[in-house]
C-alpha cells in the first residue's frame, strides 16, 4: 500500500494529547469531552490498539511506537461524532485535510457527493432513520450525515445526527481481516453498504405505513386520512432527497484508482441495492398520489351523500311547516276551520305527505 510522507511531529504529538479513549460508544456519545468515538491502527487487516490517536498515527506514519520498533504499514481509522471546529482542525493538520472539506464536515447539511483534494477523497452520504415523535406521535424520516475523508493511509469518519452508528461496521470489518487488509477503500465500502442498508430498512417501514393508509382509505369505515397521506408524502420526499443524489457519487467512487478491484465488485452490489431502493421510493410518490385522489373523491362523495340527506329531511319537514304556517294566519274564512274533524284531517294530510316524500327519497337513495 502506498504511504504518504510523515507530517511534522509537533502536530502528531499535540493531537488529542489530553484525551483518552471513550468507554463505550453509546456512553461516549452522551457523556464525552471529545468528539472521538473510536480509533485504531490497522496493519495487514488486524487492529493494533494504541493509547491515543497520536500513537496510532505515529505507528502508521513513523512505523514505530518507540524508536526501537521496526517500520510498519497500514492505515488509521478515526471515528468522530459531531466534532467541533477545533477538534477537526487538529485532525486536518495531521492528515492534511483540505480546508473546504473540513468546513463542510463541521457545518454538515451537505448533499451526497464525492470530491478529491490531492490524494484525499471526501465522500458525503446522508443517513436516514424512521423514528416516532413522542409516545403517541407519528413516525417521521430523520436524516443525518456521514462524511468520510479517505487518504492513502487513513480514514476519518465524521458523523452528524443520531443515525448511522458505525460501531457495528467496525466490528464486522475487524472479523474479516482479509477484507480490512485491502486498505481504506474497504472501510469506505462498508460504510456505504451500512448507509444503503439503512435506506432499505426505512423504505420498508414507509411501505408498511403506505399499505396501512391504503387499507384505511378503501375500508368501509369512514376515516379522515388526508393528514396522514400528506405526512407520508413529506416523508417520501425527505427520503428521496437522501437516496437519489447518492447514485452519482457512488458510481464515481467505483471508478477511482485507489479502490482495489475486489472492492469495486462489492461497490457494484451496493450500487445495485441503491438503485432498487431509489426506484422503490419513487414508486411510493406515484402510489400516494392516486391514494390521495381516491380519498378526496371519497370525501366528496360522502359530503354529497350528507347534503342529499340534509336536503331530503329539509323537504320532509317543510310540509308540516308550510301547512302550520298557513293555518297560523288566523283568517276567518279558512277551509275546514269550523269542521269537527278538521284538525285530525290536517294532521293526516301532513303525515301522508311526509310519508310519501320519505318513501320517494328512500327509493332514490337519498335516505
Secondary structure, 3 states (H helix, E strand, C coil): CCCCCCCCHHHHHHCCCCCCCCCCHHHHHHCCCCCEEEEEEEECCEEECCCCHHHHHHHHHCCCCCCCCCCCCCEEEEEEECCCHHHHHHHHHHHCCCHHHHHHHHHCCCCCEEEEECCEEEEEEEEEEEEECCCCCCEEEEEEEEEEEEECCEEEEEEECCCCCCHHHHHHHHCCHHHHCCCHHHHHHHHHHHHHHHHHHHHHHHHHHHHHHHHHHCCCCCCCCHHHHHHHHHHHHHHHHHHCCHHHHHHHHHCCCCCCHHHHHHHHHHHHHHHHHHHHHHHHHHHHHHHHHHHHHHHHHHHHHHHHHHHHHHHHHHHHHHHHHHHCCCCCCCCCCCCCCHHHHHHHHHHHHHHHHHHHHHHCCCC
